Amino acid sequence: MSNINSNPPQRLRYKINNQILERPFTDYWDIFVLKHQHPINITFHILGILFFYTLLFCAWKLHNFSLLLCLPLTQLLGLTGHFLFERSHIDLQDAVFSWRASYCLGKMLIRILMGKYQDDIRQQQKILNNYLSI
């Protein structure tokens, strides 16, 4: 992957927030973790994931595929968490749908269930703080 700190389109897509302009990360997961630290924002995202799969299951089980029209509400839950509790840059493509955001949401859920997500947050904060203090 190219250096995202010097590539303007990548720089915007990998933006954490308006206060942090430079960062040492080249993997989106690291940036995702820094955008998802507040417990209530994380809860909103987990609820969105659960709602997403519940809608898929209900649409399949009830043979009522019009329920799939409610899928955008799952993104709305995550965006609400950001709006109310953790303001960070949200790429428009990720807000609508992207594989990278879906992958990171799934990874976050697994890491939370394993009890390791708080360690991920601490690790990324430490790396960022060391980088910014140089």
C-alpha positions as a Markdown table, in Angstrom:
| # | Residue | x | y | z |
|---|---|---|---|---|
| 1 | Met | 0.0 | 0.0 | 0.0 |
| 2 | Ser | 1.2 | 3.5 | -0.7 |
| 3 | Asn | 2.0 | 6.0 | 2.0 |
| 4 | Ile | -1.4 | 7.4 | 2.9 |
| 5 | Asn | 0.1 | 10.4 | 4.6 |
| 6 | Ser | 1.3 | 11.7 | 1.2 |
| 7 | Asn | -1.5 | 10.6 | -1.1 |
| 8 | Pro | -4.3 | 13.2 | -0.9 |
| 9 | Pro | -7.3 | 11.0 | -1.7 |
| 10 | Gln | -6.1 | 8.3 | 0.7 |
| 11 | Arg | -5.3 | 11.0 | 3.2 |
| 12 | Leu | -8.9 | 12.0 | 3.3 |
| 13 | Arg | -10.3 | 8.4 | 3.4 |
| 14 | Tyr | -8.0 | 7.6 | 6.3 |
| 15 | Lys | -8.7 | 10.7 | 8.3 |
| 16 | Ile | -9.3 | 10.2 | 12.0 |
| 17 | Asn | -10.7 | 13.7 | 12.8 |
| 18 | Asn | -10.0 | 17.4 | 12.2 |
| 19 | Gln | -7.5 | 17.6 | 15.1 |
| 20 | Ile | -5.2 | 14.7 | 14.0 |
| 21 | Leu | -3.8 | 15.5 | 10.6 |
| 22 | Glu | -0.7 | 13.2 | 10.7 |
| 23 | Arg | -0.7 | 9.7 | 11.8 |
| 24 | Pro | 1.7 | 6.7 | 11.6 |
| 25 | Phe | -1.0 | 4.2 | 10.5 |
| 26 | Thr | -1.2 | 2.6 | 7.0 |
| 27 | Asp | -3.8 | 0.0 | 7.9 |
| 28 | Tyr | -7.5 | 1.1 | 8.1 |
| 29 | Trp | -8.1 | -1.1 | 11.1 |
| 30 | Asp | -5.8 | 1.1 | 13.2 |
| 31 | Ile | -7.7 | 4.2 | 12.2 |
| 32 | Phe | -11.1 | 2.5 | 12.7 |
| 33 | Val | -10.1 | 1.6 | 16.3 |
| 34 | Leu | -9.3 | 5.3 | 17.0 |
| 35 | Lys | -12.6 | 6.3 | 15.6 |
| 36 | His | -14.5 | 3.8 | 17.8 |
| 37 | Gln | -13.4 | 4.3 | 21.4 |
| 38 | His | -16.4 | 5.7 | 23.2 |
| 39 | Pro | -18.4 | 2.8 | 24.9 |
| 40 | Ile | -21.8 | 4.2 | 23.8 |
| 41 | Asn | -20.7 | 4.7 | 20.2 |
| 42 | Ile | -19.4 | 1.1 | 20.2 |
| 43 | Thr | -22.7 | 0.0 | 21.6 |
| 44 | Phe | -24.6 | 1.8 | 18.8 |
| 45 | His | -22.4 | 0.0 | 16.3 |
| 46 | Ile | -23.0 | -3.4 | 17.9 |
| 47 | Leu | -26.7 | -2.8 | 17.9 |
| 48 | Gly | -26.5 | -1.9 | 14.2 |
| 49 | Ile | -24.7 | -5.2 | 13.5 |
| 50 | Leu | -27.3 | -7.2 | 15.4 |
| 51 | Phe | -30.1 | -5.3 | 13.8 |
| 52 | Phe | -28.6 | -5.9 | 10.3 |
| 53 | Tyr | -28.4 | -9.7 | 10.8 |
| 54 | Thr | -31.8 | -9.8 | 12.5 |
| 55 | Leu | -33.3 | -8.1 | 9.5 |
| 56 | Leu | -31.6 | -10.5 | 7.1 |
| 57 | Phe | -32.8 | -13.5 | 9.1 |
| 58 | Cys | -36.4 | -12.3 | 9.5 |
| 59 | Ala | -36.6 | -11.4 | 5.7 |
| 60 | Trp | -35.4 | -14.9 | 4.9 |
| 61 | Lys | -37.5 | -16.8 | 7.5 |
| 62 | Leu | -40.7 | -14.8 | 6.9 |
| 63 | His | -40.1 | -14.6 | 3.1 |
| 64 | Asn | -40.8 | -10.9 | 3.4 |
| 65 | Phe | -38.0 | -9.4 | 1.5 |
| 66 | Ser | -39.4 | -5.9 | 1.8 |
| 67 | Leu | -37.9 | -6.0 | 5.3 |
| 68 | Leu | -34.6 | -5.4 | 3.5 |
| 69 | Leu | -35.7 | -1.9 | 2.9 |
| 70 | Cys | -35.0 | -1.3 | 6.6 |
| 71 | Leu | -31.2 | -2.1 | 6.2 |
| 72 | Pro | -30.2 | 1.6 | 5.9 |
| 73 | Leu | -31.4 | 1.9 | 9.5 |
| 74 | Thr | -28.4 | -0.2 | 10.5 |
| 75 | Gln | -26.0 | 2.5 | 9.2 |
| 76 | Leu | -28.1 | 5.1 | 10.9 |
| 77 | Leu | -27.5 | 3.5 | 14.2 |
| 78 | Gly | -23.7 | 3.7 | 13.7 |
| 79 | Leu | -23.9 | 7.3 | 12.5 |
| 80 | Thr | -26.0 | 8.3 | 15.5 |
| 81 | Gly | -23.4 | 6.9 | 17.8 |
| 82 | His | -20.8 | 9.1 | 16.0 |
| 83 | Phe | -23.0 | 12.1 | 16.0 |
| 84 | Leu | -23.9 | 12.0 | 19.7 |
| 85 | Phe | -20.9 | 10.5 | 21.4 |
| 86 | Glu | -17.8 | 10.4 | 19.2 |
| 87 | Arg | -17.4 | 12.9 | 16.5 |
| 88 | Ser | -14.8 | 11.7 | 14.0 |
| 89 | His | -14.4 | 11.8 | 10.2 |
| 90 | Ile | -16.7 | 9.5 | 8.4 |
| 91 | Asp | -16.0 | 8.8 | 4.8 |
| 92 | Leu | -19.2 | 8.9 | 2.8 |
| 93 | Gln | -18.4 | 5.6 | 1.1 |
| 94 | Asp | -18.1 | 3.9 | 4.6 |
| 95 | Ala | -21.3 | 5.6 | 5.8 |
| 96 | Val | -23.3 | 4.0 | 2.9 |
| 97 | Phe | -21.4 | 0.7 | 2.5 |
| 98 | Ser | -17.9 | -0.4 | 2.1 |
| 99 | Trp | -16.2 | -3.8 | 2.5 |
| 100 | Arg | -13.4 | -2.3 | 4.6 |
| 101 | Ala | -15.9 | -0.8 | 7.1 |
| 102 | Ser | -18.0 | -4.0 | 7.2 |
| 103 | Tyr | -14.8 | -6.1 | 7.8 |
| 104 | Cys | -13.7 | -3.7 | 10.6 |
| 105 | Leu | -17.2 | -3.8 | 12.2 |
| 106 | Gly | -17.1 | -7.6 | 12.2 |
| 107 | Lys | -13.5 | -7.6 | 13.5 |
| 108 | Met | -14.6 | -5.2 | 16.3 |
| 109 | Leu | -17.5 | -7.4 | 17.3 |
| 110 | Ile | -15.2 | -10.5 | 17.5 |
| 111 | Arg | -12.5 | -8.5 | 19.4 |
| 112 | Ile | -15.2 | -7.3 | 21.9 |
| 113 | Leu | -16.5 | -10.8 | 22.4 |
| 114 | Met | -12.9 | -12.0 | 23.0 |
| 115 | Gly | -12.4 | -9.2 | 25.5 |
| 116 | Lys | -9.5 | -7.8 | 23.4 |
| 117 | Tyr | -10.9 | -4.6 | 21.9 |
| 118 | Gln | -10.0 | -2.4 | 24.8 |
| 119 | Asp | -6.4 | -3.6 | 24.4 |
| 120 | Asp | -6.6 | -2.6 | 20.7 |
| 121 | Ile | -7.7 | 0.9 | 21.7 |
| 122 | Arg | -4.9 | 1.3 | 24.2 |
| 123 | Gln | -2.3 | 0.0 | 21.7 |
| 124 | Gln | -3.4 | 2.4 | 19.0 |
| 125 | Gln | -3.6 | 5.3 | 21.4 |
| 126 | Lys | -0.1 | 4.6 | 22.6 |
| 127 | Ile | 1.3 | 4.4 | 19.0 |
| 128 | Leu | -0.5 | 7.6 | 18.1 |
| 129 | Asn | 0.7 | 9.4 | 21.2 |
| 130 | Asn | 4.3 | 8.3 | 20.7 |
| 131 | Tyr | 4.1 | 9.4 | 17.0 |
| 132 | Leu | 2.7 | 12.8 | 17.9 |
| 133 | Ser | 5.2 | 13.5 | 20.7 |
| 134 | Ile | 8.1 | 13.1 | 18.4 |
